[in-house]
Structure formats: C-alpha cells, structure tokens
C-alpha cells in the first residue's frame, strides 16, 4: 500500500538536500505590508527551518 503526500504540505514545505531538515516560509507577508518596516519585511521573506517540535507532524504529512 502506497501513501500519498499531503497536497497542502507539499506546497508549503521544502525538504533540504540532506533530507533531515525542512524549510518553510514565514507568515505575515501577504497583506497589510505598508505599515511594516523594510527590515521586518526583509526578514519575513527568507525561508526558515521548521522547529524540531513540529518536525514529527511535517514529516508525517510529507512521508519522510
């Protein structure tokens, strides 16, 4: 029996080359950006690693 990847998760997470860590986008860049400082928007734009406490849920959705 084969398992399917969660289609919402595959759009939101990227597995890094080693396959051990996962990157995600920071929330908060979709709208209301006029009031946010350039520094804040710049830091929100970069990819960050998924917290180790959430890796179990993410790896189950991606079938790592």
MARBAKOL-445212 format. One record per atom (N, C-alpha, C, O): residue number from 0; residue in three letters; atom name; x negated, z, y negated. Coordinates in nm, 4 decimals. Example, Ala and Ser with C-alpha at 12.3 -4.5 7.8 and 13.67 -1.06 7.14 Angstrom:
<node num="0" residu="ala" atome="N" x="-1.3190" z="0.7800" y="0.5690"/>
<node num="0" residu="ala" atome="CA" x="-1.2300" z="0.7800" y="0.4500"/>
<node num="0" residu="ala" atome="C" x="-1.3200" z="0.7800" y="0.3300"/>
<node num="0" residu="ala" atome="O" x="-1.4236" z="0.8465" y="0.3319"/>
<node num="1" residu="ser" atome="N" x="-1.2850" z="0.7080" y="0.2250"/>
<node num="1" residu="ser" atome="CA" x="-1.3670" z="0.7140" y="0.1060"/>
<node num="1" residu="ser" atome="C" x="-1.2900" z="0.7870" y="-0.0030"/>
<node num="1" residu="ser" atome="O" x="-1.3409" z="0.8039" y="-0.1138"/>
This chain:
<node num="0" residu="unk" atome="N" x="-0.0838" z="0.0000" y="0.1177"/>
<node num="0" residu="unk" atome="CA" x="0.0000" z="0.0000" y="0.0000"/>
<node num="0" residu="unk" atome="C" x="-0.0885" z="0.0000" y="-0.1244"/>
<node num="0" residu="unk" atome="O" x="-0.1770" z="0.0844" y="-0.1383"/>
<node num="1" residu="unk" atome="N" x="-0.0641" z="-0.0951" y="-0.2145"/>
<node num="1" residu="unk" atome="CA" x="-0.1452" z="-0.1010" y="-0.3364"/>
<node num="1" residu="unk" atome="C" x="-0.0694" z="-0.0369" y="-0.4514"/>
<node num="1" residu="unk" atome="O" x="0.0536" z="-0.0402" y="-0.4565"/>
<node num="2" residu="unk" atome="N" x="-0.1446" z="0.0211" y="-0.5431"/>
<node num="2" residu="unk" atome="CA" x="-0.0847" z="0.0887" y="-0.6570"/>
<node num="2" residu="unk" atome="C" x="-0.0982" z="0.0020" y="-0.7808"/>
<node num="2" residu="unk" atome="O" x="-0.1936" z="-0.0747" y="-0.7941"/>
<node num="3" residu="unk" atome="N" x="-0.0017" z="0.0147" y="-0.8716"/>
<node num="3" residu="unk" atome="CA" x="-0.0058" z="-0.0616" y="-0.9948"/>
<node num="3" residu="unk" atome="C" x="-0.0554" z="0.0258" y="-1.1090"/>
<node num="3" residu="unk" atome="O" x="-0.0247" z="0.1448" y="-1.1161"/>
<node num="4" residu="unk" atome="N" x="-0.1322" z="-0.0351" y="-1.1978"/>
<node num="4" residu="unk" atome="CA" x="-0.1790" z="0.0337" y="-1.3181"/>
<node num="4" residu="unk" atome="C" x="-0.0620" z="0.0510" y="-1.4133"/>
<node num="4" residu="unk" atome="O" x="0.0221" z="-0.0381" y="-1.4249"/>
<node num="5" residu="unk" atome="N" x="-0.0557" z="0.1645" y="-1.4814"/>
<node num="5" residu="unk" atome="CA" x="0.0478" z="0.1902" y="-1.5816"/>
<node num="5" residu="unk" atome="C" x="0.0285" z="0.0914" y="-1.6962"/>
<node num="5" residu="unk" atome="O" x="-0.0773" z="0.0904" y="-1.7593"/>
<node num="6" residu="unk" atome="N" x="0.1301" z="0.0072" y="-1.7245"/>
<node num="6" residu="unk" atome="CA" x="0.1115" z="-0.1015" y="-1.8207"/>
<node num="6" residu="unk" atome="C" x="0.0939" z="-0.0500" y="-1.9626"/>
<node num="6" residu="unk" atome="O" x="0.0297" z="-0.1166" y="-2.0439"/>
<node num="7" residu="unk" atome="N" x="0.1493" z="0.0678" y="-1.9952"/>
<node num="7" residu="unk" atome="CA" x="0.1268" z="0.1252" y="-2.1275"/>
<node num="7" residu="unk" atome="C" x="-0.0138" z="0.1782" y="-2.1420"/>
<node num="7" residu="unk" atome="O" x="-0.0723" z="0.1716" y="-2.2501"/>
<node num="8" residu="unk" atome="N" x="-0.0694" z="0.2316" y="-2.0323"/>
<node num="8" residu="unk" atome="CA" x="-0.2039" z="0.2893" y="-2.0366"/>
<node num="8" residu="unk" atome="C" x="-0.3100" z="0.1807" y="-2.0457"/>
<node num="8" residu="unk" atome="O" x="-0.4110" z="0.1995" y="-2.1136"/>
<node num="9" residu="unk" atome="N" x="-0.2900" z="0.0684" y="-1.9794"/>
<node num="9" residu="unk" atome="CA" x="-0.3933" z="-0.0357" y="-1.9822"/>
<node num="9" residu="unk" atome="C" x="-0.4055" z="-0.0994" y="-2.1199"/>
<node num="9" residu="unk" atome="O" x="-0.5084" z="-0.1594" y="-2.1509"/>
<node num="10" residu="unk" atome="N" x="-0.3009" z="-0.0872" y="-2.2042"/>
<node num="10" residu="unk" atome="CA" x="-0.3080" z="-0.1380" y="-2.3404"/>
<node num="10" residu="unk" atome="C" x="-0.3755" z="-0.0378" y="-2.4345"/>
<node num="10" residu="unk" atome="O" x="-0.4219" z="-0.0767" y="-2.5417"/>
<node num="11" residu="unk" atome="N" x="-0.3819" z="0.0890" y="-2.3969"/>
<node num="11" residu="unk" atome="CA" x="-0.4286" z="0.1940" y="-2.4872"/>
<node num="11" residu="unk" atome="C" x="-0.5673" z="0.2470" y="-2.4558"/>
<node num="11" residu="unk" atome="O" x="-0.6303" z="0.3078" y="-2.5423"/>
<node num="12" residu="unk" atome="N" x="-0.6166" z="0.2258" y="-2.3345"/>
<node num="12" residu="unk" atome="CA" x="-0.7443" z="0.2830" y="-2.2940"/>
<node num="12" residu="unk" atome="C" x="-0.8384" z="0.1745" y="-2.2437"/>
<node num="12" residu="unk" atome="O" x="-0.7952" z="0.0734" y="-2.1885"/>
<node num="13" residu="unk" atome="N" x="-0.9699" z="0.1977" y="-2.2642"/>
<node num="13" residu="unk" atome="CA" x="-1.0713" z="0.1070" y="-2.2117"/>
<node num="13" residu="unk" atome="C" x="-1.1715" z="0.1885" y="-2.1316"/>
<node num="13" residu="unk" atome="O" x="-1.2245" z="0.2886" y="-2.1799"/>
<node num="14" residu="unk" atome="N" x="-1.1967" z="0.1453" y="-2.0098"/>
<node num="14" residu="unk" atome="CA" x="-1.2949" z="0.2123" y="-1.9247"/>
<node num="14" residu="unk" atome="C" x="-1.4323" z="0.1609" y="-1.9637"/>
<node num="14" residu="unk" atome="O" x="-1.4519" z="0.0402" y="-1.9777"/>
<node num="15" residu="unk" atome="N" x="-1.5274" z="0.2515" y="-1.9815"/>
<node num="15" residu="unk" atome="CA" x="-1.6626" z="0.2136" y="-2.0194"/>
<node num="15" residu="unk" atome="C" x="-1.7386" z="0.1614" y="-1.8986"/>
<node num="15" residu="unk" atome="O" x="-1.6923" z="0.1723" y="-1.7851"/>
<node num="16" residu="unk" atome="N" x="-1.8549" z="0.1049" y="-1.9241"/>
<node num="16" residu="unk" atome="CA" x="-1.9321" z="0.0349" y="-1.8217"/>
<node num="16" residu="unk" atome="C" x="-1.9614" z="0.1163" y="-1.6982"/>
<node num="16" residu="unk" atome="O" x="-1.9573" z="0.0643" y="-1.5867"/>
<node num="17" residu="unk" atome="N" x="-1.9911" z="0.2447" y="-1.7168"/>
<node num="17" residu="unk" atome="CA" x="-2.0228" z="0.3286" y="-1.6011"/>
<node num="17" residu="unk" atome="C" x="-1.8992" z="0.3578" y="-1.5170"/>
<node num="17" residu="unk" atome="O" x="-1.9108" z="0.3894" y="-1.3986"/>
<node num="18" residu="unk" atome="N" x="-1.7800" z="0.3474" y="-1.5779"/>
<node num="18" residu="unk" atome="CA" x="-1.6556" z="0.3772" y="-1.5070"/>
<node num="18" residu="unk" atome="C" x="-1.6211" z="0.5240" y="-1.5071"/>
<node num="18" residu="unk" atome="O" x="-1.5192" z="0.5633" y="-1.4502"/>
<node num="19" residu="unk" atome="N" x="-1.7042" z="0.6070" y="-1.5704"/>
<node num="19" residu="unk" atome="CA" x="-1.6807" z="0.7512" y="-1.5695"/>
<node num="19" residu="unk" atome="C" x="-1.6056" z="0.7994" y="-1.6922"/>
<node num="19" residu="unk" atome="O" x="-1.5305" z="0.8967" y="-1.6844"/>
<node num="20" residu="unk" atome="N" x="-1.6246" z="0.7329" y="-1.8054"/>
<node num="20" residu="unk" atome="CA" x="-1.5571" z="0.7775" y="-1.9267"/>
<node num="20" residu="unk" atome="C" x="-1.4633" z="0.6686" y="-1.9783"/>
<node num="20" residu="unk" atome="O" x="-1.4789" z="0.5508" y="-1.9461"/>
<node num="21" residu="unk" atome="N" x="-1.3672" z="0.7098" y="-2.0577"/>
<node num="21" residu="unk" atome="CA" x="-1.2640" z="0.6204" y="-2.1086"/>
<node num="21" residu="unk" atome="C" x="-1.2577" z="0.6359" y="-2.2601"/>
<node num="21" residu="unk" atome="O" x="-1.2650" z="0.7473" y="-2.3119"/>
<node num="22" residu="unk" atome="N" x="-1.2440" z="0.5227" y="-2.3315"/>
<node num="22" residu="unk" atome="CA" x="-1.2332" z="0.5248" y="-2.4765"/>
<node num="22" residu="unk" atome="C" x="-1.0879" z="0.5032" y="-2.5160"/>
<node num="22" residu="unk" atome="O" x="-1.0111" z="0.4392" y="-2.4442"/>
<node num="23" residu="unk" atome="N" x="-1.0517" z="0.5582" y="-2.6323"/>
<node num="23" residu="unk" atome="CA" x="-0.9167" z="0.5405" y="-2.6858"/>
<node num="23" residu="unk" atome="C" x="-0.9255" z="0.5232" y="-2.8365"/>
<node num="23" residu="unk" atome="O" x="-1.0267" z="0.5570" y="-2.8978"/>
<node num="24" residu="unk" atome="N" x="-0.8197" z="0.4709" y="-2.8956"/>
<node num="24" residu="unk" atome="CA" x="-0.8099" z="0.4598" y="-3.0408"/>
<node num="24" residu="unk" atome="C" x="-0.7586" z="0.5907" y="-3.0981"/>
<node num="24" residu="unk" atome="O" x="-0.6859" z="0.6643" y="-3.0314"/>
<node num="25" residu="unk" atome="N" x="-0.7966" z="0.6191" y="-3.2211"/>
<node num="25" residu="unk" atome="CA" x="-0.7444" z="0.7370" y="-3.2893"/>
<node num="25" residu="unk" atome="C" x="-0.6074" z="0.7046" y="-3.3486"/>
<node num="25" residu="unk" atome="O" x="-0.5890" z="0.5961" y="-3.4037"/>
<node num="26" residu="unk" atome="N" x="-0.5112" z="0.7963" y="-3.3384"/>
<node num="26" residu="unk" atome="CA" x="-0.3814" z="0.7718" y="-3.4000"/>
<node num="26" residu="unk" atome="C" x="-0.3880" z="0.7907" y="-3.5513"/>
<node num="26" residu="unk" atome="O" x="-0.4776" z="0.8581" y="-3.6021"/>
<node num="27" residu="unk" atome="N" x="-0.2941" z="0.7318" y="-3.6220"/>
<node num="27" residu="unk" atome="CA" x="-0.2840" z="0.7560" y="-3.7653"/>
<node num="27" residu="unk" atome="C" x="-0.3285" z="0.6412" y="-3.8526"/>
<node num="27" residu="unk" atome="O" x="-0.3534" z="0.6612" y="-3.9715"/>
<node num="28" residu="unk" atome="N" x="-0.3396" z="0.5198" y="-3.7969"/>
<node num="28" residu="unk" atome="CA" x="-0.3835" z="0.4070" y="-3.8795"/>
<node num="28" residu="unk" atome="C" x="-0.2759" z="0.2990" y="-3.8945"/>
<node num="28" residu="unk" atome="O" x="-0.3044" z="0.1917" y="-3.9477"/>
<node num="29" residu="unk" atome="N" x="-0.1557" z="0.3245" y="-3.8498"/>
<node num="29" residu="unk" atome="CA" x="-0.0531" z="0.2212" y="-3.8515"/>
<node num="29" residu="unk" atome="C" x="0.0107" z="0.2026" y="-3.9889"/>
<node num="29" residu="unk" atome="O" x="0.0291" z="0.0895" y="-4.0339"/>
<node num="30" residu="unk" atome="N" x="0.0441" z="0.3115" y="-4.0551"/>
<node num="30" residu="unk" atome="CA" x="0.1141" z="0.3007" y="-4.1833"/>
<node num="30" residu="unk" atome="C" x="0.0788" z="0.4204" y="-4.2711"/>
<node num="30" residu="unk" atome="O" x="0.0087" z="0.5118" y="-4.2277"/>
<node num="31" residu="unk" atome="N" x="0.1281" z="0.4191" y="-4.3949"/>
<node num="31" residu="unk" atome="CA" x="0.1007" z="0.5230" y="-4.4950"/>
<node num="31" residu="unk" atome="C" x="-0.0492" z="0.5363" y="-4.5204"/>
<node num="31" residu="unk" atome="O" x="-0.1013" z="0.6474" y="-4.5303"/>
<node num="32" residu="unk" atome="N" x="-0.1180" z="0.4232" y="-4.5308"/>
<node num="32" residu="unk" atome="CA" x="-0.2625" z="0.4250" y="-4.5471"/>
<node num="32" residu="unk" atome="C" x="-0.3072" z="0.4326" y="-4.6924"/>
<node num="32" residu="unk" atome="O" x="-0.4246" z="0.4580" y="-4.7193"/>
<node num="33" residu="unk" atome="N" x="-0.2155" z="0.4111" y="-4.7866"/>
<node num="33" residu="unk" atome="CA" x="-0.2546" z="0.4157" y="-4.9282"/>
<node num="33" residu="unk" atome="C" x="-0.3022" z="0.5547" y="-4.9677"/>
<node num="33" residu="unk" atome="O" x="-0.3955" z="0.5688" y="-5.0467"/>
<node num="34" residu="unk" atome="N" x="-0.2382" z="0.6565" y="-4.9131"/>
<node num="34" residu="unk" atome="CA" x="-0.2693" z="0.7931" y="-4.9528"/>
<node num="34" residu="unk" atome="C" x="-0.3913" z="0.8495" y="-4.8795"/>
<node num="34" residu="unk" atome="O" x="-0.4403" z="0.9571" y="-4.9138"/>
<node num="35" residu="unk" atome="N" x="-0.4397" z="0.7776" y="-4.7799"/>
<node num="35" residu="unk" atome="CA" x="-0.5556" z="0.8259" y="-4.7036"/>
<node num="35" residu="unk" atome="C" x="-0.6839" z="0.7758" y="-4.7681"/>
<node num="35" residu="unk" atome="O" x="-0.6893" z="0.6642" y="-4.8198"/>
<node num="36" residu="unk" atome="N" x="-0.7868" z="0.8594" y="-4.7647"/>
<node num="36" residu="unk" atome="CA" x="-0.9147" z="0.8215" y="-4.8247"/>
<node num="36" residu="unk" atome="C" x="-0.9846" z="0.7168" y="-4.7377"/>
<node num="36" residu="unk" atome="O" x="-0.9548" z="0.7016" y="-4.6192"/>
<node num="37" residu="unk" atome="N" x="-1.0776" z="0.6458" y="-4.7995"/>
<node num="37" residu="unk" atome="CA" x="-1.1524" z="0.5425" y="-4.7268"/>
<node num="37" residu="unk" atome="C" x="-1.2308" z="0.6037" y="-4.6119"/>
<node num="37" residu="unk" atome="O" x="-1.2393" z="0.5449" y="-4.5041"/>
<node num="38" residu="unk" atome="N" x="-1.2882" z="0.7216" y="-4.6343"/>
<node num="38" residu="unk" atome="CA" x="-1.3651" z="0.7879" y="-4.5298"/>
<node num="38" residu="unk" atome="C" x="-1.2762" z="0.8225" y="-4.4112"/>
<node num="38" residu="unk" atome="O" x="-1.3144" z="0.8036" y="-4.2957"/>
<node num="39" residu="unk" atome="N" x="-1.1571" z="0.8734" y="-4.4410"/>
<node num="39" residu="unk" atome="CA" x="-1.0639" z="0.9112" y="-4.3339"/>
<node num="39" residu="unk" atome="C" x="-1.0232" z="0.7896" y="-4.2520"/>
<node num="39" residu="unk" atome="O" x="-1.0201" z="0.7953" y="-4.1291"/>
<node num="40" residu="unk" atome="N" x="-0.9914" z="0.6781" y="-4.3209"/>
<node num="40" residu="unk" atome="CA" x="-0.9517" z="0.5563" y="-4.2506"/>
<node num="40" residu="unk" atome="C" x="-1.0670" z="0.4979" y="-4.1698"/>
<node num="40" residu="unk" atome="O" x="-1.0465" z="0.4451" y="-4.0605"/>
<node num="41" residu="unk" atome="N" x="-1.1887" z="0.5076" y="-4.2241"/>
<node num="41" residu="unk" atome="CA" x="-1.3053" z="0.4567" y="-4.1538"/>
<node num="41" residu="unk" atome="C" x="-1.3287" z="0.5327" y="-4.0234"/>
<node num="41" residu="unk" atome="O" x="-1.3613" z="0.4729" y="-3.9208"/>
<node num="42" residu="unk" atome="N" x="-1.3118" z="0.6641" y="-4.0281"/>
<node num="42" residu="unk" atome="CA" x="-1.3318" z="0.7448" y="-3.9081"/>
<node num="42" residu="unk" atome="C" x="-1.2173" z="0.7295" y="-3.8082"/>
<node num="42" residu="unk" atome="O" x="-1.2378" z="0.7455" y="-3.6879"/>
<node num="43" residu="unk" atome="N" x="-1.0975" z="0.6989" y="-3.8567"/>
<node num="43" residu="unk" atome="CA" x="-0.9846" z="0.6775" y="-3.7665"/>
<node num="43" residu="unk" atome="C" x="-0.9946" z="0.5432" y="-3.6943"/>
<node num="43" residu="unk" atome="O" x="-0.9334" z="0.5247" y="-3.5891"/>
<node num="44" residu="unk" atome="N" x="-1.0716" z="0.4493" y="-3.7504"/>
<node num="44" residu="unk" atome="CA" x="-1.0802" z="0.3150" y="-3.6944"/>
<node num="44" residu="unk" atome="C" x="-1.1701" z="0.3012" y="-3.5734"/>
<node num="44" residu="unk" atome="O" x="-1.1623" z="0.2015" y="-3.5016"/>
<node num="45" residu="unk" atome="N" x="-1.2560" z="0.4000" y="-3.5493"/>
<node num="45" residu="unk" atome="CA" x="-1.3512" z="0.3867" y="-3.4393"/>
<node num="45" residu="unk" atome="C" x="-1.2905" z="0.4360" y="-3.3084"/>
<node num="45" residu="unk" atome="O" x="-1.1977" z="0.5169" y="-3.3084"/>
<node num="46" residu="unk" atome="N" x="-1.3435" z="0.3867" y="-3.1977"/>
<node num="46" residu="unk" atome="CA" x="-1.2998" z="0.4318" y="-3.0662"/>
<node num="46" residu="unk" atome="C" x="-1.3663" z="0.5649" y="-3.0334"/>
<node num="46" residu="unk" atome="O" x="-1.4840" z="0.5845" y="-3.0636"/>
<node num="47" residu="unk" atome="N" x="-1.2926" z="0.6554" y="-2.9725"/>
<node num="47" residu="unk" atome="CA" x="-1.3464" z="0.7851" y="-2.9326"/>
<node num="47" residu="unk" atome="C" x="-1.3210" z="0.8056" y="-2.7838"/>
<node num="47" residu="unk" atome="O" x="-1.2335" z="0.7415" y="-2.7255"/>
<node num="48" residu="unk" atome="N" x="-1.3971" z="0.8943" y="-2.7237"/>
<node num="48" residu="unk" atome="CA" x="-1.3801" z="0.9224" y="-2.5810"/>
<node num="48" residu="unk" atome="C" x="-1.2584" z="1.0098" y="-2.5583"/>
<node num="48" residu="unk" atome="O" x="-1.2249" z="1.0942" y="-2.6414"/>
<node num="49" residu="unk" atome="N" x="-1.1925" z="0.9893" y="-2.4457"/>
<node num="49" residu="unk" atome="CA" x="-1.0801" z="1.0732" y="-2.4058"/>
<node num="49" residu="unk" atome="C" x="-1.1337" z="1.2118" y="-2.3727"/>
<node num="49" residu="unk" atome="O" x="-1.2372" z="1.2253" y="-2.3074"/>
<node num="50" residu="unk" atome="N" x="-1.0632" z="1.3137" y="-2.4177"/>
<node num="50" residu="unk" atome="CA" x="-1.1027" z="1.4521" y="-2.3930"/>
<node num="50" residu="unk" atome="C" x="-1.1063" z="1.4785" y="-2.2423"/>
<node num="50" residu="unk" atome="O" x="-1.0184" z="1.4320" y="-2.1699"/>
<node num="51" residu="unk" atome="N" x="-1.2062" z="1.5523" y="-2.1943"/>
<node num="51" residu="unk" atome="CA" x="-1.2138" z="1.5809" y="-2.0492"/>
<node num="51" residu="unk" atome="C" x="-1.0896" z="1.6502" y="-1.9945"/>
<node num="51" residu="unk" atome="O" x="-1.0573" z="1.6347" y="-1.8767"/>
<node num="52" residu="unk" atome="N" x="-1.0202" z="1.7259" y="-2.0778"/>
<node num="52" residu="unk" atome="CA" x="-0.8982" z="1.7929" y="-2.0298"/>
<node num="52" residu="unk" atome="C" x="-0.7848" z="1.6951" y="-2.0040"/>
<node num="52" residu="unk" atome="O" x="-0.6904" z="1.7286" y="-1.9325"/>
<node num="53" residu="unk" atome="N" x="-0.7916" z="1.5734" y="-2.0611"/>
<node num="53" residu="unk" atome="CA" x="-0.6884" z="1.4724" y="-2.0392"/>
<node num="53" residu="unk" atome="C" x="-0.7321" z="1.3637" y="-1.9423"/>
<node num="53" residu="unk" atome="O" x="-0.6542" z="1.2729" y="-1.9132"/>
<node num="54" residu="unk" atome="N" x="-0.8547" z="1.3705" y="-1.8916"/>
<node num="54" residu="unk" atome="CA" x="-0.9053" z="1.2641" y="-1.8057"/>
<node num="54" residu="unk" atome="C" x="-0.8290" z="1.2521" y="-1.6744"/>
<node num="54" residu="unk" atome="O" x="-0.8178" z="1.1424" y="-1.6198"/>
<node num="55" residu="unk" atome="N" x="-0.7764" z="1.3628" y="-1.6231"/>
<node num="55" residu="unk" atome="CA" x="-0.7024" z="1.3559" y="-1.4968"/>
<node num="55" residu="unk" atome="C" x="-0.5785" z="1.2682" y="-1.5127"/>
<node num="55" residu="unk" atome="O" x="-0.5525" z="1.1817" y="-1.4291"/>
<node num="56" residu="unk" atome="N" x="-0.5016" z="1.2904" y="-1.6204"/>
<node num="56" residu="unk" atome="CA" x="-0.3812" z="1.2120" y="-1.6420"/>
<node num="56" residu="unk" atome="C" x="-0.4139" z="1.0636" y="-1.6661"/>
<node num="56" residu="unk" atome="O" x="-0.3465" z="0.9752" y="-1.6132"/>
<node num="57" residu="unk" atome="N" x="-0.5173" z="1.0379" y="-1.7458"/>
<node num="57" residu="unk" atome="CA" x="-0.5535" z="0.8989" y="-1.7766"/>
<node num="57" residu="unk" atome="C" x="-0.6046" z="0.8279" y="-1.6520"/>
<node num="57" residu="unk" atome="O" x="-0.5706" z="0.7120" y="-1.6285"/>
<node num="58" residu="unk" atome="N" x="-0.6857" z="0.8959" y="-1.5724"/>
<node num="58" residu="unk" atome="CA" x="-0.7397" z="0.8315" y="-1.4525"/>
<node num="58" residu="unk" atome="C" x="-0.6302" z="0.8046" y="-1.3496"/>
<node num="58" residu="unk" atome="O" x="-0.6392" z="0.7081" y="-1.2736"/>
<node num="59" residu="unk" atome="N" x="-0.5281" z="0.8879" y="-1.3464"/>
<node num="59" residu="unk" atome="CA" x="-0.4155" z="0.8603" y="-1.2562"/>
<node num="59" residu="unk" atome="C" x="-0.3376" z="0.7377" y="-1.3006"/>
<node num="59" residu="unk" atome="O" x="-0.2918" z="0.6594" y="-1.2173"/>
<node num="60" residu="unk" atome="N" x="-0.3222" z="0.7204" y="-1.4322"/>
<node num="60" residu="unk" atome="CA" x="-0.2483" z="0.6041" y="-1.4821"/>
<node num="60" residu="unk" atome="C" x="-0.3270" z="0.4747" y="-1.4641"/>
<node num="60" residu="unk" atome="O" x="-0.2685" z="0.3686" y="-1.4424"/>
<node num="61" residu="unk" atome="N" x="-0.4597" z="0.4836" y="-1.4731"/>
<node num="61" residu="unk" atome="CA" x="-0.5438" z="0.3653" y="-1.4589"/>
<node num="61" residu="unk" atome="C" x="-0.5935" z="0.3445" y="-1.3168"/>
<node num="61" residu="unk" atome="O" x="-0.6557" z="0.2422" y="-1.2881"/>
<node num="62" residu="unk" atome="N" x="-0.5677" z="0.4392" y="-1.2271"/>
<node num="62" residu="unk" atome="CA" x="-0.6141" z="0.4346" y="-1.0881"/>
<node num="62" residu="unk" atome="C" x="-0.7652" z="0.4196" y="-1.0804"/>
<node num="62" residu="unk" atome="O" x="-0.8162" z="0.3274" y="-1.0166"/>
<node num="63" residu="unk" atome="N" x="-0.8367" z="0.5114" y="-1.1462"/>
<node num="63" residu="unk" atome="CA" x="-0.9844" z="0.5094" y="-1.1411"/>
<node num="63" residu="unk" atome="C" x="-1.0326" z="0.5789" y="-1.0143"/>
<node num="63" residu="unk" atome="O" x="-1.1531" z="0.5880" y="-0.9909"/>
